[in-house]
Amino acid sequence: MSHERTSKKSSGRPRISRSWKIAVGVASLLFGWAYITGKPFWVLFLFAASIPSAAFVNWMFTGRLRRYRFLFGLYGTLALFGAYEAWECGRIPEPVAKYTELPKAPGEPNLYFEYDLPAVEAALFPDHPETLLMEAIQLNYCTTEGLPFHLHPFCQKYGKADRLRIRKVLEAALAQNPKTNEDLYYSYIDVLKGTDAGPEEVEAAIQQWKRLFPFSTRPAPSKG
């Protein structure tokens, strides 16, 4: 009788095969090695998920749902290819780049002195706050001492521009009470200090920026 109970207990407890123990040990060692050497998170996840993934695949092909193993294998393969395509999205694989010998990209274009984006924006959206901000940025380049931008044709259209003109452009944009462009309010504070504005004006501009963007990660501007 006692032998029968023992056999029932032992038969009711699932046994882990030796191969699974070895697999768990190898995966644990690889996970520890990847963690110590500072591998990216996806490598750690790959090693940690290898055992349950292998168990799921084994169950799928031998368990109750094995009748669907063909569909599982088909969609699983498509999922792997889809994951690879998502990983490669937005970049050219190195073997393809070497084979085609594509030239390196020239970098981002200068929208203010190659294409005159402020002028394009002014033609499409005149007096819009975003347009006026772009004009102020271009004016800032054109009036900065020590830079040769004042000789550029795009700067010549402004004539004799100075910091006071930048301030007027930004104030025209702020008069429309835009609520979403932090660059506009933050730039205005800097321009105020550059045009010898009074401390009350600078403080008011700082408080307005803080009120509209309380969660900004930019450093708080000084009053002087």
Salt bridges, closest charged atoms under 4 A:
GLU4 OE2 - LYS8 NZ 3.67
GLU88 OE1 - ARG91 NE 3.52
GLU94 OE2 - LYS98 NZ 3.30
ASP116 OD2 - LYS157 NZ 3.07
GLU171 OE2 - ARG167 NE 3.00
GLU182 OE2 - ARG218 NE 3.94
ASP183 OD1 - ARG218 NH2 2.23
ASP190 OD2 - ARG163 NH2 3.86
GLU201 OE2 - ARG167 NH2 2.86
GLU203 OE1 - LYS223 NZ 3.18
